[in-house]
Amino acid sequence: MKDCLFCKIASGEIPSQKVYEDKDIFAFNDIKPQAPTHVLIVPKKHIDKLSSLKGTDAELVGKMLLAANKIAKDNGLNGSGYRIVGNCGQDAGQLVFHIHLHLIGGRKFGWPPG
């Protein structure tokens, strides 16, 4: 999508601190981290929100989770743990309407989230 912030980041049009990339997924450090590790994992394919996913997107979502696992392992989080968050819609706190996962770790989290 032409005006999508995350599409522009994934394509390299807007610079970012890249953490991971393959043919389908791009991951980069969040500019306002909520933990020592805070990475955004986005598909290169534009999908506006999680509720817009179709059955044909199942493999893509699986790749996002596998990328999260690799990034967590690379950052030494597998032992202590990490959180993966996906917000869907404005009331849930989705600010950029391109699906993405937040991988956050490196500190202790409470439940429920604030």
Jmol script that loads the backbone (N, CA, C; Angstrom):
load data "model"
ATOM      1  N   MET A   1       0.852  -1.177   0.000  1.00  0.00           N
ATOM      2  CA  MET A   1       0.000   0.000   0.000  1.00  0.00           C
ATOM      3  C   MET A   1       0.896   1.238   0.000  1.00  0.00           C
ATOM      4  N   LYS A   2       0.572   2.167  -0.827  1.00  0.00           N
ATOM      5  CA  LYS A   2       1.420   3.326  -1.100  1.00  0.00           C
ATOM      6  C   LYS A   2       1.703   4.206   0.119  1.00  0.00           C
ATOM      7  N   ASP A   3       0.726   4.448   0.974  1.00  0.00           N
ATOM      8  CA  ASP A   3       0.893   5.378   2.084  1.00  0.00           C
ATOM      9  C   ASP A   3       1.116   4.695   3.433  1.00  0.00           C
ATOM     10  N   CYS A   4       1.356   3.406   3.451  1.00  0.00           N
ATOM     11  CA  CYS A   4       1.496   2.663   4.698  1.00  0.00           C
ATOM     12  C   CYS A   4       2.916   2.791   5.259  1.00  0.00           C
ATOM     13  N   LEU A   5       3.017   3.243   6.497  1.00  0.00           N
ATOM     14  CA  LEU A   5       4.306   3.411   7.162  1.00  0.00           C
ATOM     15  C   LEU A   5       5.102   2.102   7.179  1.00  0.00           C
ATOM     16  N   PHE A   6       4.477   0.994   7.569  1.00  0.00           N
ATOM     17  CA  PHE A   6       5.208  -0.262   7.670  1.00  0.00           C
ATOM     18  C   PHE A   6       5.579  -0.829   6.308  1.00  0.00           C
ATOM     19  N   CYS A   7       4.771  -0.592   5.298  1.00  0.00           N
ATOM     20  CA  CYS A   7       5.154  -0.997   3.932  1.00  0.00           C
ATOM     21  C   CYS A   7       6.413  -0.246   3.502  1.00  0.00           C
ATOM     22  N   LYS A   8       6.469   1.045   3.834  1.00  0.00           N
ATOM     23  CA  LYS A   8       7.632   1.858   3.470  1.00  0.00           C
ATOM     24  C   LYS A   8       8.873   1.429   4.243  1.00  0.00           C
ATOM     25  N   ILE A   9       8.708   1.051   5.499  1.00  0.00           N
ATOM     26  CA  ILE A   9       9.844   0.567   6.285  1.00  0.00           C
ATOM     27  C   ILE A   9      10.327  -0.770   5.738  1.00  0.00           C
ATOM     28  N   ALA A  10       9.408  -1.691   5.488  1.00  0.00           N
ATOM     29  CA  ALA A  10       9.778  -3.028   4.993  1.00  0.00           C
ATOM     30  C   ALA A  10      10.454  -2.966   3.628  1.00  0.00           C
ATOM     31  N   SER A  11      10.092  -1.981   2.812  1.00  0.00           N
ATOM     32  CA  SER A  11      10.692  -1.862   1.481  1.00  0.00           C
ATOM     33  C   SER A  11      12.020  -1.101   1.513  1.00  0.00           C
ATOM     34  N   GLY A  12      12.352  -0.507   2.661  1.00  0.00           N
ATOM     35  CA  GLY A  12      13.588   0.261   2.777  1.00  0.00           C
ATOM     36  C   GLY A  12      13.432   1.728   2.420  1.00  0.00           C
ATOM     37  N   GLU A  13      12.221   2.127   2.053  1.00  0.00           N
ATOM     38  CA  GLU A  13      11.970   3.529   1.699  1.00  0.00           C
ATOM     39  C   GLU A  13      12.158   4.446   2.920  1.00  0.00           C
ATOM     40  N   ILE A  14      11.789   3.938   4.099  1.00  0.00           N
ATOM     41  CA  ILE A  14      12.013   4.649   5.356  1.00  0.00           C
ATOM     42  C   ILE A  14      13.028   3.829   6.140  1.00  0.00           C
ATOM     43  N   PRO A  15      14.109   4.463   6.628  1.00  0.00           N
ATOM     44  CA  PRO A  15      15.133   3.709   7.363  1.00  0.00           C
ATOM     45  C   PRO A  15      14.617   3.170   8.696  1.00  0.00           C
ATOM     46  N   SER A  16      15.208   2.062   9.115  1.00  0.00           N
ATOM     47  CA  SER A  16      14.875   1.455  10.400  1.00  0.00           C
ATOM     48  C   SER A  16      16.089   0.675  10.891  1.00  0.00           C
ATOM     49  N   GLN A  17      16.018   0.224  12.125  1.00  0.00           N
ATOM     50  CA  GLN A  17      17.058  -0.651  12.667  1.00  0.00           C
ATOM     51  C   GLN A  17      16.609  -2.093  12.434  1.00  0.00           C
ATOM     52  N   LYS A  18      16.978  -2.616  11.285  1.00  0.00           N
ATOM     53  CA  LYS A  18      16.560  -3.967  10.894  1.00  0.00           C
ATOM     54  C   LYS A  18      17.146  -5.002  11.847  1.00  0.00           C
ATOM     55  N   VAL A  19      16.289  -5.944  12.230  1.00  0.00           N
ATOM     56  CA  VAL A  19      16.676  -7.036  13.108  1.00  0.00           C
ATOM     57  C   VAL A  19      16.647  -8.360  12.349  1.00  0.00           C
ATOM     58  N   TYR A  20      15.717  -8.478  11.397  1.00  0.00           N
ATOM     59  CA  TYR A  20      15.507  -9.730  10.664  1.00  0.00           C
ATOM     60  C   TYR A  20      14.821  -9.417   9.338  1.00  0.00           C
ATOM     61  N   GLU A  21      15.163 -10.200   8.325  1.00  0.00           N
ATOM     62  CA  GLU A  21      14.455 -10.075   7.041  1.00  0.00           C
ATOM     63  C   GLU A  21      14.572 -11.370   6.276  1.00  0.00           C
ATOM     64  N   ASP A  22      13.466 -11.765   5.656  1.00  0.00           N
ATOM     65  CA  ASP A  22      13.471 -12.829   4.665  1.00  0.00           C
ATOM     66  C   ASP A  22      12.543 -12.378   3.540  1.00  0.00           C
ATOM     67  N   LYS A  23      12.180 -13.269   2.651  1.00  0.00           N
ATOM     68  CA  LYS A  23      11.389 -12.820   1.492  1.00  0.00           C
ATOM     69  C   LYS A  23       9.975 -12.359   1.856  1.00  0.00           C
ATOM     70  N   ASP A  24       9.454 -12.786   3.020  1.00  0.00           N
ATOM     71  CA  ASP A  24       8.080 -12.469   3.405  1.00  0.00           C
ATOM     72  C   ASP A  24       7.948 -11.568   4.629  1.00  0.00           C
ATOM     73  N   ILE A  25       8.987 -11.522   5.458  1.00  0.00           N
ATOM     74  CA  ILE A  25       8.903 -10.870   6.770  1.00  0.00           C
ATOM     75  C   ILE A  25      10.021  -9.839   6.920  1.00  0.00           C
ATOM     76  N   PHE A  26       9.699  -8.757   7.606  1.00  0.00           N
ATOM     77  CA  PHE A  26      10.690  -7.745   7.969  1.00  0.00           C
ATOM     78  C   PHE A  26      10.488  -7.421   9.446  1.00  0.00           C
ATOM     79  N   ALA A  27      11.573  -7.355  10.211  1.00  0.00           N
ATOM     80  CA  ALA A  27      11.478  -7.035  11.629  1.00  0.00           C
ATOM     81  C   ALA A  27      12.485  -5.943  11.963  1.00  0.00           C
ATOM     82  N   PHE A  28      12.074  -5.032  12.840  1.00  0.00           N
ATOM     83  CA  PHE A  28      12.920  -3.891  13.183  1.00  0.00           C
ATOM     84  C   PHE A  28      12.639  -3.454  14.613  1.00  0.00           C
ATOM     85  N   ASN A  29      13.607  -2.768  15.206  1.00  0.00           N
ATOM     86  CA  ASN A  29      13.450  -2.270  16.571  1.00  0.00           C
ATOM     87  C   ASN A  29      12.399  -1.165  16.624  1.00  0.00           C
ATOM     88  N   ASP A  30      11.549  -1.237  17.641  1.00  0.00           N
ATOM     89  CA  ASP A  30      10.530  -0.215  17.866  1.00  0.00           C
ATOM     90  C   ASP A  30      11.220   1.098  18.266  1.00  0.00           C
ATOM     91  N   ILE A  31      10.733   2.222  17.751  1.00  0.00           N
ATOM     92  CA  ILE A  31      11.366   3.509  18.079  1.00  0.00           C
ATOM     93  C   ILE A  31      10.986   4.008  19.476  1.00  0.00           C
ATOM     94  N   LYS A  32       9.952   3.414  20.081  1.00  0.00           N
ATOM     95  CA  LYS A  32       9.557   3.737  21.457  1.00  0.00           C
ATOM     96  C   LYS A  32       9.469   2.438  22.252  1.00  0.00           C
ATOM     97  N   PRO A  33      10.625   1.825  22.538  1.00  0.00           N
ATOM     98  CA  PRO A  33      10.605   0.498  23.169  1.00  0.00           C
ATOM     99  C   PRO A  33       9.971   0.508  24.558  1.00  0.00           C
ATOM    100  N   GLN A  34       9.210  -0.547  24.828  1.00  0.00           N
ATOM    101  CA  GLN A  34       8.557  -0.739  26.117  1.00  0.00           C
ATOM    102  C   GLN A  34       9.306  -1.735  26.998  1.00  0.00           C
ATOM    103  N   ALA A  35      10.425  -2.246  26.499  1.00  0.00           N
ATOM    104  CA  ALA A  35      11.260  -3.212  27.211  1.00  0.00           C
ATOM    105  C   ALA A  35      12.639  -3.171  26.564  1.00  0.00           C
ATOM    106  N   PRO A  36      13.645  -3.766  27.214  1.00  0.00           N
ATOM    107  CA  PRO A  36      14.984  -3.774  26.615  1.00  0.00           C
ATOM    108  C   PRO A  36      15.007  -4.343  25.189  1.00  0.00           C
ATOM    109  N   THR A  37      14.213  -5.361  24.936  1.00  0.00           N
ATOM    110  CA  THR A  37      14.020  -5.855  23.571  1.00  0.00           C
ATOM    111  C   THR A  37      12.588  -5.553  23.169  1.00  0.00           C
ATOM    112  N   HIS A  38      12.405  -4.809  22.096  1.00  0.00           N
ATOM    113  CA  HIS A  38      11.061  -4.508  21.565  1.00  0.00           C
ATOM    114  C   HIS A  38      11.191  -4.419  20.049  1.00  0.00           C
ATOM    115  N   VAL A  39      10.793  -5.492  19.405  1.00  0.00           N
ATOM    116  CA  VAL A  39      10.928  -5.630  17.958  1.00  0.00           C
ATOM    117  C   VAL A  39       9.543  -5.731  17.334  1.00  0.00           C
ATOM    118  N   LEU A  40       9.346  -5.045  16.222  1.00  0.00           N
ATOM    119  CA  LEU A  40       8.111  -5.151  15.451  1.00  0.00           C
ATOM    120  C   LEU A  40       8.353  -6.098  14.291  1.00  0.00           C
ATOM    121  N   ILE A  41       7.457  -7.060  14.135  1.00  0.00           N
ATOM    122  CA  ILE A  41       7.568  -8.077  13.085  1.00  0.00           C
ATOM    123  C   ILE A  41       6.394  -7.864  12.136  1.00  0.00           C
ATOM    124  N   VAL A  42       6.705  -7.539  10.885  1.00  0.00           N
ATOM    125  CA  VAL A  42       5.658  -7.217   9.916  1.00  0.00           C
ATOM    126  C   VAL A  42       5.803  -8.095   8.672  1.00  0.00           C
ATOM    127  N   PRO A  43       4.682  -8.479   8.084  1.00  0.00           N
ATOM    128  CA  PRO A  43       4.773  -9.133   6.785  1.00  0.00           C
ATOM    129  C   PRO A  43       5.005  -8.082   5.711  1.00  0.00           C
ATOM    130  N   LYS A  44       5.681  -8.456   4.661  1.00  0.00           N
ATOM    131  CA  LYS A  44       5.881  -7.519   3.549  1.00  0.00           C
ATOM    132  C   LYS A  44       4.584  -7.309   2.774  1.00  0.00           C
ATOM    133  N   LYS A  45       3.694  -8.280   2.848  1.00  0.00           N
ATOM    134  CA  LYS A  45       2.369  -8.155   2.232  1.00  0.00           C
ATOM    135  C   LYS A  45       1.514  -7.254   3.129  1.00  0.00           C
ATOM    136  N   HIS A  46       0.860  -6.278   2.544  1.00  0.00           N
ATOM    137  CA  HIS A  46       0.008  -5.388   3.337  1.00  0.00           C
ATOM    138  C   HIS A  46      -1.318  -6.066   3.675  1.00  0.00           C
ATOM    139  N   ILE A  47      -1.577  -6.158   4.965  1.00  0.00           N
ATOM    140  CA  ILE A  47      -2.871  -6.592   5.495  1.00  0.00           C
ATOM    141  C   ILE A  47      -3.161  -5.606   6.623  1.00  0.00           C
ATOM    142  N   ASP A  48      -4.303  -4.971   6.600  1.00  0.00           N
ATOM    143  CA  ASP A  48      -4.532  -3.858   7.528  1.00  0.00           C
ATOM    144  C   ASP A  48      -4.669  -4.250   8.992  1.00  0.00           C
ATOM    145  N   LYS A  49      -5.347  -5.340   9.310  1.00  0.00           N
ATOM    146  CA  LYS A  49      -5.492  -5.742  10.713  1.00  0.00           C
ATOM    147  C   LYS A  49      -5.708  -7.247  10.815  1.00  0.00           C
ATOM    148  N   LEU A  50      -5.501  -7.763  12.003  1.00  0.00           N
ATOM    149  CA  LEU A  50      -5.586  -9.206  12.200  1.00  0.00           C
ATOM    150  C   LEU A  50      -6.942  -9.764  11.797  1.00  0.00           C
ATOM    151  N   SER A  51      -7.997  -9.012  12.015  1.00  0.00           N
ATOM    152  CA  SER A  51      -9.335  -9.497  11.653  1.00  0.00           C
ATOM    153  C   SER A  51      -9.549  -9.549  10.142  1.00  0.00           C
ATOM    154  N   SER A  52      -8.622  -9.025   9.365  1.00  0.00           N
ATOM    155  CA  SER A  52      -8.707  -9.092   7.900  1.00  0.00           C
ATOM    156  C   SER A  52      -8.000 -10.320   7.335  1.00  0.00           C
ATOM    157  N   LEU A  53      -7.339 -11.114   8.208  1.00  0.00           N
ATOM    158  CA  LEU A  53      -6.632 -12.298   7.731  1.00  0.00           C
ATOM    159  C   LEU A  53      -7.591 -13.288   7.092  1.00  0.00           C
ATOM    160  N   LYS A  54      -7.104 -13.973   6.078  1.00  0.00           N
ATOM    161  CA  LYS A  54      -7.866 -15.015   5.388  1.00  0.00           C
ATOM    162  C   LYS A  54      -7.133 -16.344   5.564  1.00  0.00           C
ATOM    163  N   GLY A  55      -7.798 -17.433   5.246  1.00  0.00           N
ATOM    164  CA  GLY A  55      -7.173 -18.747   5.348  1.00  0.00           C
ATOM    165  C   GLY A  55      -5.882 -18.845   4.554  1.00  0.00           C
ATOM    166  N   THR A  56      -5.815 -18.132   3.450  1.00  0.00           N
ATOM    167  CA  THR A  56      -4.610 -18.157   2.617  1.00  0.00           C
ATOM    168  C   THR A  56      -3.429 -17.450   3.272  1.00  0.00           C
ATOM    169  N   ASP A  57      -3.666 -16.737   4.376  1.00  0.00           N
ATOM    170  CA  ASP A  57      -2.598 -16.035   5.095  1.00  0.00           C
ATOM    171  C   ASP A  57      -2.007 -16.869   6.235  1.00  0.00           C
ATOM    172  N   ALA A  58      -2.495 -18.082   6.429  1.00  0.00           N
ATOM    173  CA  ALA A  58      -2.048 -18.906   7.557  1.00  0.00           C
ATOM    174  C   ALA A  58      -0.536 -19.144   7.526  1.00  0.00           C
ATOM    175  N   GLU A  59       0.010 -19.450   6.382  1.00  0.00           N
ATOM    176  CA  GLU A  59       1.450 -19.692   6.286  1.00  0.00           C
ATOM    177  C   GLU A  59       2.231 -18.422   6.633  1.00  0.00           C
ATOM    178  N   LEU A  60       1.759 -17.286   6.177  1.00  0.00           N
ATOM    179  CA  LEU A  60       2.424 -16.013   6.460  1.00  0.00           C
ATOM    180  C   LEU A  60       2.454 -15.721   7.960  1.00  0.00           C
ATOM    181  N   VAL A  61       1.336 -15.945   8.634  1.00  0.00           N
ATOM    182  CA  VAL A  61       1.272 -15.717  10.077  1.00  0.00           C
ATOM    183  C   VAL A  61       2.196 -16.695  10.799  1.00  0.00           C
ATOM    184  N   GLY A  62       2.251 -17.927  10.331  1.00  0.00           N
ATOM    185  CA  GLY A  62       3.184 -18.892  10.892  1.00  0.00           C
ATOM    186  C   GLY A  62       4.624 -18.435  10.741  1.00  0.00           C
ATOM    187  N   LYS A  63       4.951 -17.854   9.602  1.00  0.00           N
ATOM    188  CA  LYS A  63       6.304 -17.328   9.380  1.00  0.00           C
ATOM    189  C   LYS A  63       6.603 -16.164  10.319  1.00  0.00           C
ATOM    190  N   MET A  64       5.590 -15.353  10.621  1.00  0.00           N
ATOM    191  CA  MET A  64       5.793 -14.248  11.567  1.00  0.00           C
ATOM    192  C   MET A  64       6.158 -14.805  12.950  1.00  0.00           C
ATOM    193  N   LEU A  65       5.460 -15.853  13.368  1.00  0.00           N
ATOM    194  CA  LEU A  65       5.742 -16.445  14.675  1.00  0.00           C
ATOM    195  C   LEU A  65       7.097 -17.131  14.703  1.00  0.00           C
ATOM    196  N   LEU A  66       7.471 -17.793  13.627  1.00  0.00           N
ATOM    197  CA  LEU A  66       8.788 -18.422  13.556  1.00  0.00           C
ATOM    198  C   LEU A  66       9.895 -17.366  13.576  1.00  0.00           C
ATOM    199  N   ALA A  67       9.661 -16.242  12.904  1.00  0.00           N
ATOM    200  CA  ALA A  67      10.629 -15.138  12.948  1.00  0.00           C
ATOM    201  C   ALA A  67      10.746 -14.611  14.373  1.00  0.00           C
ATOM    202  N   ALA A  68       9.622 -14.482  15.078  1.00  0.00           N
ATOM    203  CA  ALA A  68       9.646 -14.027  16.471  1.00  0.00           C
ATOM    204  C   ALA A  68      10.473 -14.973  17.326  1.00  0.00           C
ATOM    205  N   ASN A  69      10.298 -16.263  17.127  1.00  0.00           N
ATOM    206  CA  ASN A  69      11.061 -17.253  17.881  1.00  0.00           C
ATOM    207  C   ASN A  69      12.558 -17.109  17.618  1.00  0.00           C
ATOM    208  N   LYS A  70      12.942 -16.933  16.366  1.00  0.00           N
ATOM    209  CA  LYS A  70      14.356 -16.780  16.015  1.00  0.00           C
ATOM    210  C   LYS A  70      14.941 -15.512  16.637  1.00  0.00           C
ATOM    211  N   ILE A  71      14.193 -14.416  16.535  1.00  0.00           N
ATOM    212  CA  ILE A  71      14.659 -13.146  17.093  1.00  0.00           C
ATOM    213  C   ILE A  71      14.811 -13.260  18.607  1.00  0.00           C
ATOM    214  N   ALA A  72      13.846 -13.894  19.265  1.00  0.00           N
ATOM    215  CA  ALA A  72      13.932 -14.086  20.717  1.00  0.00           C
ATOM    216  C   ALA A  72      15.167 -14.909  21.075  1.00  0.00           C
ATOM    217  N   LYS A  73      15.391 -15.978  20.337  1.00  0.00           N
ATOM    218  CA  LYS A  73      16.563 -16.820  20.589  1.00  0.00           C
ATOM    219  C   LYS A  73      17.845 -16.027  20.374  1.00  0.00           C
ATOM    220  N   ASP A  74      17.917 -15.272  19.279  1.00  0.00           N
ATOM    221  CA  ASP A  74      19.103 -14.470  18.969  1.00  0.00           C
ATOM    222  C   ASP A  74      19.376 -13.406  20.045  1.00  0.00           C
ATOM    223  N   ASN A  75      18.328 -12.979  20.751  1.00  0.00           N
ATOM    224  CA  ASN A  75      18.463 -11.963  21.795  1.00  0.00           C
ATOM    225  C   ASN A  75      18.555 -12.568  23.197  1.00  0.00           C
ATOM    226  N   GLY A  76      18.708 -13.893  23.263  1.00  0.00           N
ATOM    227  CA  GLY A  76      18.884 -14.556  24.550  1.00  0.00           C
ATOM    228  C   GLY A  76      17.649 -14.572  25.428  1.00  0.00           C
ATOM    229  N   LEU A  77      16.463 -14.538  24.828  1.00  0.00           N
ATOM    230  CA  LEU A  77      15.229 -14.461  25.610  1.00  0.00           C
ATOM    231  C   LEU A  77      14.554 -15.803  25.845  1.00  0.00           C
ATOM    232  N   ASN A  78      15.003 -16.867  25.191  1.00  0.00           N
ATOM    233  CA  ASN A  78      14.304 -18.143  25.317  1.00  0.00           C
ATOM    234  C   ASN A  78      14.290 -18.673  26.740  1.00  0.00           C
ATOM    235  N   GLY A  79      15.346 -18.424  27.505  1.00  0.00           N
ATOM    236  CA  GLY A  79      15.394 -18.914  28.880  1.00  0.00           C
ATOM    237  C   GLY A  79      14.502 -18.130  29.821  1.00  0.00           C
ATOM    238  N   SER A  80      14.572 -16.804  29.752  1.00  0.00           N
ATOM    239  CA  SER A  80      13.815 -15.952  30.678  1.00  0.00           C
ATOM    240  C   SER A  80      12.378 -15.727  30.223  1.00  0.00           C
ATOM    241  N   GLY A  81      12.137 -15.807  28.943  1.00  0.00           N
ATOM    242  CA  GLY A  81      10.794 -15.621  28.400  1.00  0.00           C
ATOM    243  C   GLY A  81      10.617 -14.292  27.700  1.00  0.00           C
ATOM    244  N   TYR A  82       9.541 -14.202  26.969  1.00  0.00           N
ATOM    245  CA  TYR A  82       9.220 -13.001  26.207  1.00  0.00           C
ATOM    246  C   TYR A  82       7.731 -12.983  25.948  1.00  0.00           C
ATOM    247  N   ARG A  83       7.261 -11.864  25.470  1.00  0.00           N
ATOM    248  CA  ARG A  83       5.838 -11.705  25.156  1.00  0.00           C
ATOM    249  C   ARG A  83       5.702 -11.341  23.687  1.00  0.00           C
ATOM    250  N   ILE A  84       4.677 -11.900  23.049  1.00  0.00           N
ATOM    251  CA  ILE A  84       4.314 -11.532  21.680  1.00  0.00           C
ATOM    252  C   ILE A  84       2.920 -10.922  21.749  1.00  0.00           C
ATOM    253  N   VAL A  85       2.786  -9.706  21.225  1.00  0.00           N
ATOM    254  CA  VAL A  85       1.519  -8.989  21.280  1.00  0.00           C
ATOM    255  C   VAL A  85       1.089  -8.619  19.869  1.00  0.00           C
ATOM    256  N   GLY A  86      -0.172  -8.832  19.585  1.00  0.00           N
ATOM    257  CA  GLY A  86      -0.764  -8.387  18.328  1.00  0.00           C
ATOM    258  C   GLY A  86      -2.042  -7.622  18.637  1.00  0.00           C
ATOM    259  N   ASN A  87      -2.069  -6.345  18.338  1.00  0.00           N
ATOM    260  CA  ASN A  87      -3.253  -5.521  18.577  1.00  0.00           C
ATOM    261  C   ASN A  87      -4.114  -5.485  17.321  1.00  0.00           C
ATOM    262  N   CYS A  88      -5.427  -5.550  17.511  1.00  0.00           N
ATOM    263  CA  CYS A  88      -6.344  -5.535  16.365  1.00  0.00           C
ATOM    264  C   CYS A  88      -7.391  -4.446  16.565  1.00  0.00           C
ATOM    265  N   GLY A  89      -7.227  -3.371  15.845  1.00  0.00           N
ATOM    266  CA  GLY A  89      -8.192  -2.281  15.891  1.00  0.00           C
ATOM    267  C   GLY A  89      -7.819  -1.182  16.866  1.00  0.00           C
ATOM    268  N   GLN A  90      -8.474  -0.067  16.702  1.00  0.00           N
ATOM    269  CA  GLN A  90      -8.178   1.136  17.460  1.00  0.00           C
ATOM    270  C   GLN A  90      -8.340   0.948  18.973  1.00  0.00           C
ATOM    271  N   ASP A  91      -9.426   0.322  19.405  1.00  0.00           N
ATOM    272  CA  ASP A  91      -9.666   0.146  20.840  1.00  0.00           C
ATOM    273  C   ASP A  91      -8.629  -0.753  21.495  1.00  0.00           C
ATOM    274  N   ALA A  92      -7.991  -1.613  20.724  1.00  0.00           N
ATOM    275  CA  ALA A  92      -6.945  -2.499  21.254  1.00  0.00           C
ATOM    276  C   ALA A  92      -5.582  -1.816  21.257  1.00  0.00           C
ATOM    277  N   GLY A  93      -5.501  -0.632  20.676  1.00  0.00           N
ATOM    278  CA  GLY A  93      -4.242   0.105  20.660  1.00  0.00           C
ATOM    279  C   GLY A  93      -3.467   0.006  19.361  1.00  0.00           C
ATOM    280  N   GLN A  94      -4.090  -0.518  18.305  1.00  0.00           N
ATOM    281  CA  GLN A  94      -3.393  -0.581  17.015  1.00  0.00           C
ATOM    282  C   GLN A  94      -3.271   0.833  16.463  1.00  0.00           C
ATOM    283  N   LEU A  95      -2.025   1.269  16.261  1.00  0.00           N
ATOM    284  CA  LEU A  95      -1.770   2.627  15.770  1.00  0.00           C
ATOM    285  C   LEU A  95      -1.445   2.651  14.286  1.00  0.00           C
ATOM    286  N   VAL A  96      -0.784   1.605  13.793  1.00  0.00           N
ATOM    287  CA  VAL A  96      -0.451   1.505  12.374  1.00  0.00           C
ATOM    288  C   VAL A  96      -1.279   0.356  11.804  1.00  0.00           C
ATOM    289  N   PHE A  97      -2.057   0.652  10.777  1.00  0.00           N
ATOM    290  CA  PHE A  97      -2.962  -0.350  10.221  1.00  0.00           C
ATOM    291  C   PHE A  97      -2.280  -1.165   9.126  1.00  0.00           C
ATOM    292  N   HIS A  98      -1.346  -1.979   9.591  1.00  0.00           N
ATOM    293  CA  HIS A  98      -0.622  -3.008   8.840  1.00  0.00           C
ATOM    294  C   HIS A  98      -0.310  -4.042   9.915  1.00  0.00           C
ATOM    295  N   ILE A  99      -0.767  -5.278   9.750  1.00  0.00           N
ATOM    296  CA  ILE A  99      -0.595  -6.233  10.847  1.00  0.00           C
ATOM    297  C   ILE A  99       0.866  -6.320  11.258  1.00  0.00           C
ATOM    298  N   HIS A 100       1.055  -6.495  12.553  1.00  0.00           N
ATOM    299  CA  HIS A 100       2.402  -6.613  13.095  1.00  0.00           C
ATOM    300  C   HIS A 100       2.331  -7.242  14.472  1.00  0.00           C
ATOM    301  N   LEU A 101       3.416  -7.855  14.848  1.00  0.00           N
ATOM    302  CA  LEU A 101       3.565  -8.417  16.174  1.00  0.00           C
ATOM    303  C   LEU A 101       4.632  -7.633  16.913  1.00  0.00           C
ATOM    304  N   HIS A 102       4.411  -7.416  18.188  1.00  0.00           N
ATOM    305  CA  HIS A 102       5.421  -6.836  19.061  1.00  0.00           C
ATOM    306  C   HIS A 102       6.084  -7.998  19.798  1.00  0.00           C
ATOM    307  N   LEU A 103       7.381  -8.124  19.679  1.00  0.00           N
ATOM    308  CA  LEU A 103       8.152  -9.075  20.464  1.00  0.00           C
ATOM    309  C   LEU A 103       8.838  -8.258  21.544  1.00  0.00           C
ATOM    310  N   ILE A 104       8.467  -8.488  22.798  1.00  0.00           N
ATOM    311  CA  ILE A 104       9.037  -7.713  23.891  1.00  0.00           C
ATOM    312  C   ILE A 104       9.605  -8.648  24.954  1.00  0.00           C
ATOM    313  N   GLY A 105      10.750  -8.273  25.474  1.00  0.00           N
ATOM    314  CA  GLY A 105      11.387  -9.095  26.492  1.00  0.00           C
ATOM    315  C   GLY A 105      12.554  -8.365  27.130  1.00  0.00           C
ATOM    316  N   GLY A 106      13.215  -9.083  28.020  1.00  0.00           N
ATOM    317  CA  GLY A 106      14.361  -8.506  28.702  1.00  0.00           C
ATOM    318  C   GLY A 106      14.022  -7.894  30.043  1.00  0.00           C
ATOM    319  N   ARG A 107      12.766  -8.022  30.458  1.00  0.00           N
ATOM    320  CA  ARG A 107      12.336  -7.594  31.783  1.00  0.00           C
ATOM    321  C   ARG A 107      11.136  -8.438  32.178  1.00  0.00           C
ATOM    322  N   LYS A 108      10.767  -8.388  33.441  1.00  0.00           N
ATOM    323  CA  LYS A 108       9.613  -9.140  33.939  1.00  0.00           C
ATOM    324  C   LYS A 108       8.327  -8.376  33.619  1.00  0.00           C
ATOM    325  N   PHE A 109       7.298  -9.114  33.203  1.00  0.00           N
ATOM    326  CA  PHE A 109       5.993  -8.528  32.887  1.00  0.00           C
ATOM    327  C   PHE A 109       4.946  -9.029  33.882  1.00  0.00           C
ATOM    328  N   GLY A 110       3.938  -8.233  34.104  1.00  0.00           N
ATOM    329  CA  GLY A 110       2.819  -8.636  34.947  1.00  0.00           C
ATOM    330  C   GLY A 110       1.633  -9.064  34.096  1.00  0.00           C
ATOM    331  N   TRP A 111       0.641  -9.610  34.765  1.00  0.00           N
ATOM    332  CA  TRP A 111      -0.600  -9.973  34.081  1.00  0.00           C
ATOM    333  C   TRP A 111      -1.758  -9.596  34.984  1.00  0.00           C
ATOM    334  N   PRO A 112      -2.790  -9.004  34.499  1.00  0.00           N
ATOM    335  CA  PRO A 112      -2.980  -8.620  33.105  1.00  0.00           C
ATOM    336  C   PRO A 112      -2.147  -7.394  32.759  1.00  0.00           C
ATOM    337  N   PRO A 113      -1.918  -7.196  31.443  1.00  0.00           N
ATOM    338  CA  PRO A 113      -1.158  -6.020  31.031  1.00  0.00           C
ATOM    339  C   PRO A 113      -1.950  -4.750  31.387  1.00  0.00           C
ATOM    340  N   GLY A 114      -1.238  -3.669  31.613  1.00  0.00           N
ATOM    341  CA  GLY A 114      -1.846  -2.405  32.047  1.00  0.00           C
ATOM    342  C   GLY A 114      -2.610  -1.742  31.053  1.00  0.00           C
TER     343      GLY A 114
END
end "model"
wireframe off; spacefill off
backbone 0.3
color backbone group
